[in-house]
Amino acid sequence: MVLPLAPTPEETTAFLQPRGEFRAAITATAARLEARQAERKATPQKVALKELPAANASRSWVRRVNSLSIRSK
């Protein structure tokens, strides 16, 4: 939409209203993004194997990985 050289108040309102709605949507999205980023920073980056639930008790793969890493040294 293009604004005429001498717009009426209605044309100005019609021209500016969608931009205001977009700006409000962008502001809301930015607020959600900041909240998610803060939540992500609060999450620990590494988890120790002993902190995993008991359902992952079969750790034969851990022994295999450890044996491989010992051999490569």
N, C-alpha and C positions, 0 to 999 in steps of 0.2 A: 504494500500500500504506500502510496506517495502522498505527502501532504502538499496541498496547493499553496501558492504564494501568499494568498490572503485567506487563511482558513477561518471558518466559523468556529465558535466554541464547541459545537457538536462534533465537527470534523477533528478538532484537536483532541477531544476526549476519546473519540473512536480510534484515533491514531496512537494515543499514548496508553490506553487501557491494556492492550495485549502485552505491551512491554512491561508494565507494572506486574501483570500476572506472571510473566516469565521471570522477572526479578524475584518475586516472592517464592516461586518454585525453586529457583537457584539457591536462594538463601536457606530454604528448608532442607534442600539436598546437602548443602555445605554443612549445616548443623548436624545432620545425620552422619555425614562423613567424618566430621571431627569426633563425634561420639564413638564411632566404630574404631577410629584410629587410637583413641584413648583406651578403649577396651582391649584392642590388640596389643598395645604397649604393656598393659597390665598382665597379659597372659605370659607365663614362663615360656621361654624359647626352647628349652631342652627338658626332657623328662627322663629320669633315671629308670632303668629297667625294673628296679625293685619297687618303683612307684606305680607300675602298671597293675591292673586288676588281676585277681587270682585266675580268671578265665584264661589268661595267657601263660599259665603255669608250665606248659610244655615248652621248655626252652632249649630243646635239642638244637635248634637252629642257632641259638646263642653260642652254644659250645662249639658248633662247627665254625662259626665266624671267628670266635676267639682262637681256635686252633689254626685257622688260616692266617690270622694276623700274627700269631707267634712264629709260624713257619717263615713268613716273609721277612722277618727281622734278622 
